[in-house]
């Protein structure tokens, strides 16, 4: 996506594919969402691809999508949420 240019359906599909990769696909396995330190692992992994000005916000949004909660929840809450989501109990 380029500043000043409207997103196309192809751009939206590419963005969704990346979100899926990092929250449910092979990228999610690297981050291990729901396990203590997941936010920091996200910052390290995605920091290879995006700038320092946006990586923490991006990881916060991906954390919310992957676990159902924002970063900083008690580890037990994160783990339970992640397990429930993987088991199909959360949408």
DSSP file (Angstrom, degrees, kcal/mol; ACC not computed):
  #  RESIDUE AA STRUCTURE BP1 BP2  ACC     N-H-->O    O-->H-N    N-H-->O    O-->H-N    TCO  KAPPA ALPHA  PHI   PSI    X-CA   Y-CA   Z-CA
    1    1 A X              0   0    0      0, 0.0     2,-0.4     0, 0.0     5,-0.1   0.000 360.0 360.0 360.0 137.3    0.0    0.0    0.0
    2    2 A X    >   -     0   0    0      3,-0.2     3,-2.2     4,-0.1     0, 0.0  -0.913 360.0-102.5-115.3 137.9    1.3    3.4   -0.9
    3    3 A X  T 3  S+     0   0    0     -2,-0.4     3,-0.1     1,-0.3    -1,-0.0  -0.308 109.0  21.4 -56.8 136.1    0.5    6.6    0.9
    4    4 A X  T 3  S+     0   0    0      1,-0.2     2,-0.4    -3,-0.0    -1,-0.3   0.403 104.1 102.4  86.0  -3.3   -2.1    8.6   -1.1
    5    5 A X  S <  S-     0   0    0     -3,-2.2    -1,-0.2     3,-0.0    -3,-0.2  -0.943  74.7-118.6-116.6 134.8   -3.2    5.6   -3.1
    6    6 A X        -     0   0    0     -2,-0.4     2,-0.1     1,-0.1    -4,-0.1  -0.434  35.0-106.7 -69.6 140.7   -6.5    3.8   -2.3
    7    7 A X        -     0   0    0     -2,-0.1     2,-0.2    -6,-0.1    -1,-0.1  -0.425  33.7-144.7 -67.0 139.5   -6.1    0.2   -1.3
    8    8 A X     >  -     0   0    0     -2,-0.1     4,-2.4     1,-0.1     5,-0.2  -0.569  28.0-104.5 -97.5 166.3   -7.2   -2.3   -3.9
    9    9 A X  H  > S+     0   0    0      1,-0.2     4,-2.4     2,-0.2     5,-0.2   0.872 124.9  55.2 -57.1 -34.8   -8.9   -5.7   -3.3
   10   10 A X  H  > S+     0   0    0      2,-0.2     4,-2.3     1,-0.2    -1,-0.2   0.906 107.0  49.4 -64.8 -41.4   -5.5   -7.3   -4.0
   11   11 A X  H  > S+     0   0    0      2,-0.2     4,-2.4     1,-0.2    -2,-0.2   0.926 111.7  48.8 -61.2 -45.0   -3.9   -5.1   -1.3
   12   12 A X  H  X S+     0   0    0     -4,-2.4     4,-2.4     1,-0.2    -2,-0.2   0.894 111.3  49.7 -63.2 -40.5   -6.6   -6.1    1.2
   13   13 A X  H  X S+     0   0    0     -4,-2.4     4,-2.2     2,-0.2    -1,-0.2   0.896 110.9  49.6 -66.3 -39.7   -6.2   -9.8    0.3
   14   14 A X  H  X S+     0   0    0     -4,-2.3     4,-2.0     2,-0.2    -2,-0.2   0.908 111.1  49.5 -65.0 -41.6   -2.4   -9.6    0.7
   15   15 A X  H  X S+     0   0    0     -4,-2.4     4,-2.4     1,-0.2    -2,-0.2   0.920 111.4  48.7 -63.0 -44.2   -2.8   -7.9    4.1
   16   16 A X  H  X S+     0   0    0     -4,-2.4     4,-2.5     1,-0.2    -1,-0.2   0.888 108.5  54.0 -63.8 -39.1   -5.3  -10.5    5.3
   17   17 A X  H  X S+     0   0    0     -4,-2.2     4,-2.2     1,-0.2    -1,-0.2   0.903 110.2  47.1 -61.8 -41.8   -3.0  -13.3    4.1
   18   18 A X  H  X S+     0   0    0     -4,-2.0     4,-2.3     2,-0.2    -2,-0.2   0.902 110.8  51.4 -66.7 -41.5   -0.1  -11.8    6.2
   19   19 A X  H  X S+     0   0    0     -4,-2.4     4,-1.5     1,-0.2     5,-0.3   0.916 111.2  48.6 -60.7 -42.8   -2.4  -11.4    9.3
   20   20 A X  H  X>S+     0   0    0     -4,-2.5     4,-3.0     2,-0.2     5,-1.7   0.923 109.3  52.8 -63.0 -44.6   -3.4  -15.0    8.9
   21   21 A X  H  <5S+     0   0    0     -4,-2.2     7,-1.5     1,-0.2     6,-0.9   0.918 114.8  40.9 -56.4 -46.5    0.2  -16.2    8.6
   22   22 A X  H  <5S+     0   0    0     -4,-2.3    -1,-0.2     5,-0.3    -2,-0.2   0.666 125.1  34.6 -81.2 -17.1    1.2  -14.3   11.8
   23   23 A X  H  <5S+     0   0    0     -4,-1.5    -2,-0.2    -3,-0.2    -3,-0.2   0.687 138.9   5.6-109.1 -22.6   -1.8  -15.2   13.9
   24   24 A X  T  <5S+     0   0    0     -4,-3.0    -3,-0.2    -5,-0.3    -2,-0.1   0.538 116.3  61.2-135.3 -16.6   -2.8  -18.7   12.7
   25   25 A X  S  ><S-     0   0    0     -5,-1.7     4,-1.2    -4,-0.4     3,-0.5   0.128 108.2 -52.4 -98.8-149.8   -0.1  -20.0   10.3
   26   26 A X  H  > S+     0   0    0      1,-0.2     4,-1.2     2,-0.2    -4,-0.1   0.818 131.9  57.6 -62.0 -32.8    3.6  -20.7   10.4
   27   27 A X  H  > S+     0   0    0     -6,-0.9     4,-1.6     1,-0.2    -5,-0.3   0.869 101.0  56.6 -65.4 -36.0    4.3  -17.3   11.8
   28   28 A X  H  >>S+     0   0    0     -7,-1.5     4,-2.9    -3,-0.5     5,-0.7   0.860 102.7  55.4 -63.4 -35.1    2.1  -17.9   14.7
   29   29 A X  H  <5S+     0   0    0     -4,-1.2    -1,-0.2     1,-0.2    -2,-0.2   0.860 106.1  51.6 -65.9 -34.3    4.1  -21.0   15.6
   30   30 A X  H  <5S+     0   0    0     -4,-1.2    -1,-0.2     1,-0.2    -2,-0.2   0.867 117.1  38.8 -67.7 -36.4    7.3  -18.8   15.7
   31   31 A X  H  <5S-     0   0    0     -4,-1.6    -2,-0.2    -9,-0.1    10,-0.2   0.819  92.5-149.4 -85.1 -33.2    5.6  -16.4   18.1
   32   32 A X  T ><5 -     0   0    0     -4,-2.9     3,-1.5    -5,-0.2    -3,-0.2   0.981  19.9-142.8  59.9  60.6    3.7  -19.0   20.2
   33   33 A X  T 3 <S+     0   0    0     -5,-0.7     3,-0.1     1,-0.2    -1,-0.1  -0.158  78.0  30.3 -54.3 143.8    0.8  -16.8   21.0
   34   34 A X  T 3  S+     0   0    0      1,-0.3     2,-0.4    48,-0.1    -1,-0.2   0.370  94.7 105.3  88.3  -4.0   -0.6  -17.2   24.5
   35   35 A X  S X  S-     0   0    0     -3,-1.5     3,-1.5    -4,-0.2    -1,-0.3  -0.903  87.8 -89.0-107.6 136.6    2.7  -18.2   26.1
   36   36 A X  T 3  S+     0   0    0     -2,-0.4    -1,-0.1     1,-0.3    38,-0.0  -0.108 115.6  30.5 -47.1 134.8    4.5  -15.6   28.2
   37   37 A X  T 3> S+     0   0    0     -3,-0.0     4,-2.4     3,-0.0    -1,-0.3   0.422  78.4 127.0  95.0   1.4    6.8  -13.5   26.1
   38   38 A X  H <> S+     0   0    0     -3,-1.5     4,-2.3     1,-0.2     5,-0.1   0.890  71.6  51.4 -60.0 -40.7    4.7  -13.7   23.0
   39   39 A X  H  > S+     0   0    0      1,-0.2     4,-2.3     2,-0.2    -1,-0.2   0.929 111.3  47.3 -62.9 -44.5    4.5  -10.0   22.5
   40   40 A X  H  > S+     0   0    0      1,-0.2     4,-2.1     2,-0.2    -1,-0.2   0.885 111.0  51.5 -64.9 -38.4    8.3   -9.7   22.7
   41   41 A X  H  X S+     0   0    0     -4,-2.4     4,-2.8     2,-0.2    -1,-0.2   0.894 109.1  52.0 -64.3 -37.9    8.8  -12.6   20.3
   42   42 A X  H  X S+     0   0    0     -4,-2.3     4,-3.2    -5,-0.2     5,-0.4   0.934 107.6  51.0 -61.8 -46.2    6.4  -10.8   17.9
   43   43 A X  H  X S+     0   0    0     -4,-2.3     4,-1.5     1,-0.2    -1,-0.2   0.903 113.3  45.9 -59.7 -41.6    8.4   -7.6   18.1
   44   44 A X  H  < S+     0   0    0     -4,-2.1     4,-0.4     2,-0.2    -2,-0.2   0.950 117.2  43.1 -66.3 -49.0   11.6   -9.5   17.3
   45   45 A X  H >< S+     0   0    0     -4,-2.8     3,-1.0     1,-0.2    -2,-0.2   0.950 121.3  37.7 -64.3 -50.6   10.1  -11.5   14.4
   46   46 A X  H >X S+     0   0    0     -4,-3.2     4,-2.3     1,-0.2     3,-2.0   0.736 100.8  75.4 -76.6 -21.2    8.2   -8.7   12.7
   47   47 A X  T 3< S+     0   0    0     -4,-1.5    -1,-0.2    -5,-0.4    -2,-0.2   0.689  86.6  65.1 -61.6 -17.0   10.9   -6.2   13.4
   48   48 A X  T <4 S+     0   0    0     -3,-1.0    -1,-0.3    -4,-0.4    -2,-0.2   0.709 115.5  27.2 -72.5 -21.0   12.8   -7.9   10.6
   49   49 A X  T <4 S+     0   0    0     -3,-2.0     2,-0.3    -4,-0.2    -2,-0.2   0.661 119.5  45.3-118.6 -24.6   10.1   -6.7    8.2
   50   50 A X  S  < S-     0   0    0     -4,-2.3    -1,-0.1     1,-0.1     5,-0.0  -0.874  84.4 -97.0-126.1 158.9    8.6   -3.4    9.6
   51   51 A X    >>  -     0   0    0     -2,-0.3     4,-1.6     1,-0.1     3,-1.4  -0.208  31.3-111.1 -73.9 161.5   10.0   -0.3   11.1
   52   52 A X  T 34 S+     0   0    0      1,-0.3     4,-0.5     2,-0.2    -1,-0.1   0.708 111.8  67.5 -64.8 -20.6   10.4    0.4   14.8
   53   53 A X  T 34 S+     0   0    0      1,-0.2    -1,-0.3     2,-0.1     4,-0.1   0.744 117.2  20.2 -72.4 -21.9    7.7    3.1   14.6
   54   54 A X  T <> S+     0   0    0     -3,-1.4     4,-2.6     2,-0.1     5,-0.2   0.558  96.7  91.0-122.4 -11.4    4.9    0.6   13.9
   55   55 A X  H  X S+     0   0    0     -4,-1.6     4,-2.6     1,-0.2     5,-0.2   0.874  89.5  48.2 -62.2 -39.4    6.1   -2.8   15.0
   56   56 A X  H  > S+     0   0    0     -4,-0.5     4,-2.1     2,-0.2    -1,-0.2   0.896 113.7  46.9 -69.6 -38.4    4.7   -2.6   18.6
   57   57 A X  H  > S+     0   0    0      2,-0.2     4,-2.2     1,-0.2    -2,-0.2   0.905 113.1  49.7 -66.4 -41.2    1.3   -1.4   17.4
   58   58 A X  H  X S+     0   0    0     -4,-2.6     4,-2.5     1,-0.2    -2,-0.2   0.930 111.8  48.1 -62.2 -45.8    1.2   -4.1   14.8
   59   59 A X  H  X S+     0   0    0     -4,-2.6     4,-2.7    -5,-0.2    -2,-0.2   0.871 108.9  54.0 -64.6 -36.3    2.1   -6.7   17.3
   60   60 A X  H  X S+     0   0    0     -4,-2.1     4,-2.2     2,-0.2    -1,-0.2   0.932 111.1  45.7 -62.0 -44.5   -0.5   -5.5   19.8
   61   61 A X  H  X S+     0   0    0     -4,-2.2     4,-2.1     2,-0.2    -2,-0.2   0.901 114.1  47.9 -65.9 -40.8   -3.2   -5.8   17.1
   62   62 A X  H  X S+     0   0    0     -4,-2.5     4,-2.9     2,-0.2     5,-0.2   0.881 109.7  54.1 -66.7 -37.3   -1.9   -9.3   16.1
   63   63 A X  H  X>S+     0   0    0     -4,-2.7     4,-2.8     2,-0.2     6,-0.6   0.928 108.6  48.9 -60.8 -45.5   -1.9  -10.3   19.7
   64   64 A X  H  X5S+     0   0    0     -4,-2.2     4,-1.8     1,-0.2    -1,-0.2   0.914 114.2  45.9 -60.1 -43.8   -5.5   -9.2   20.1
   65   65 A X  H  <5S+     0   0    0     -4,-2.1    -2,-0.2     1,-0.2    -1,-0.2   0.901 117.6  42.7 -67.4 -40.8   -6.5  -11.2   17.0
   66   66 A X  H  <5S+     0   0    0     -4,-2.9    -2,-0.2     1,-0.1    -1,-0.2   0.864 131.1  19.7 -76.1 -37.0   -4.5  -14.3   18.0
   67   67 A X  H  <5S-     0   0    0     -4,-2.8    -3,-0.2     2,-0.3    -2,-0.2   0.618  95.2-120.3-111.1 -16.3   -5.4  -14.5   21.7
   68   68 A X  S  <<S+     0   0    0     -4,-1.8     2,-0.3    -5,-0.5    -4,-0.2   0.420  86.1  80.7  87.6  -2.2   -8.6  -12.4   22.0
   69   69 A X  S    S-     0   0    0     -6,-0.6    -2,-0.3     9,-0.1    -1,-0.3  -0.947  81.9-106.8-136.4 156.5   -6.9  -10.1   24.5
   70   70 A X    >   -     0   0    0     -2,-0.3     3,-0.8     1,-0.1    -9,-0.1  -0.403  53.1 -83.0 -75.5 157.0   -4.5   -7.2   24.4
   71   71 A X  T 3  S+     0   0    0      1,-0.2    -1,-0.1   -11,-0.1   -11,-0.0  -0.226 109.2  50.2 -57.5 149.5   -0.9   -7.7   25.4
   72   72 A X  T 3  S+     0   0    0      1,-0.3    -1,-0.2    -3,-0.1     3,-0.1   0.413  71.1 138.0 101.9  -1.4   -0.2   -7.5   29.2
   73   73 A X    <   -     0   0    0     -3,-0.8    -1,-0.3     1,-0.1     5,-0.0  -0.368  69.5 -83.2 -69.6 157.1   -2.8   -9.9   30.4
   74   74 A X    >>  -     0   0    0      1,-0.1     4,-2.0     4,-0.1     3,-0.9  -0.346  42.9-115.6 -57.6 140.8   -1.8  -12.4   33.1
   75   75 A X  H 3> S+     0   0    0      1,-0.3     4,-2.7     2,-0.2     5,-0.2   0.845 114.2  55.8 -52.1 -39.2   -0.1  -15.4   31.5
   76   76 A X  H 3> S+     0   0    0      1,-0.2     4,-2.2     2,-0.2    -1,-0.3   0.873 107.4  49.3 -62.5 -36.5   -2.8  -17.8   32.6
   77   77 A X  H <> S+     0   0    0     -3,-0.9     4,-2.4     2,-0.2    -1,-0.2   0.929 112.3  47.7 -67.6 -45.5   -5.5  -15.7   30.9
   78   78 A X  H  X S+     0   0    0     -4,-2.0     4,-2.7     2,-0.2     5,-0.2   0.935 113.1  47.7 -60.9 -47.5   -3.4  -15.6   27.7
   79   79 A X  H  X S+     0   0    0     -4,-2.7     4,-2.5     1,-0.2     5,-0.2   0.920 112.9  47.8 -62.2 -44.8   -2.8  -19.3   27.7
   80   80 A X  H  X S+     0   0    0     -4,-2.2     4,-2.3    -5,-0.2    -1,-0.2   0.900 113.4  48.4 -63.5 -40.9   -6.4  -20.2   28.4
   81   81 A X  H  X S+     0   0    0     -4,-2.4     4,-2.4     2,-0.2    -2,-0.2   0.929 112.3  48.0 -65.0 -45.7   -7.6  -17.9   25.7
   82   82 A X  H  X S+     0   0    0     -4,-2.7     4,-2.5     1,-0.2    -2,-0.2   0.910 113.0  48.4 -62.7 -42.7   -5.1  -19.2   23.1
   83   83 A X  H  X S+     0   0    0     -4,-2.5     4,-2.0    -5,-0.2    -1,-0.2   0.910 111.7  49.6 -64.7 -41.6   -6.0  -22.8   23.9
   84   84 A X  H  <>S+     0   0    0     -4,-2.3     5,-2.9    -5,-0.2     6,-0.7   0.896 111.4  49.1 -64.0 -39.9   -9.7  -22.1   23.7
   85   85 A X  H ><5S+     0   0    0     -4,-2.4     3,-1.3     4,-0.2    -2,-0.2   0.926 111.0  49.2 -65.9 -44.0   -9.2  -20.4   20.3
   86   86 A X  H 3<5S+     0   0    0     -4,-2.5    -1,-0.2     1,-0.3    -2,-0.2   0.846 109.2  53.2 -63.2 -33.0   -7.2  -23.3   19.0
   87   87 A X  T 3<5S-     0   0    0     -4,-2.0    -1,-0.3    -5,-0.2    -2,-0.2   0.526 120.5-111.2 -79.9  -5.2   -9.8  -25.8   20.2
   88   88 A X  T < 5S+     0   0    0     -3,-1.3    -3,-0.2    -4,-0.4    -2,-0.1   0.623  85.7 119.1  88.1  12.9  -12.5  -23.7   18.3
   89   89 A X      < +     0   0    0     -5,-2.9     2,-0.3    -6,-0.2    -4,-0.2   0.657  69.0  53.7 -86.2 -15.7  -14.3  -22.4   21.3
   90   90 A X              0   0    0     -6,-0.7    -2,-0.1    -5,-0.1   -22,-0.0  -0.910 360.0 360.0-117.9 147.5  -13.6  -18.7   20.5
   91   91 A X              0   0    0     -2,-0.3    -1,-0.1   -23,-0.0   -23,-0.1   0.454 360.0 360.0 -85.5 360.0  -14.4  -17.0   17.2
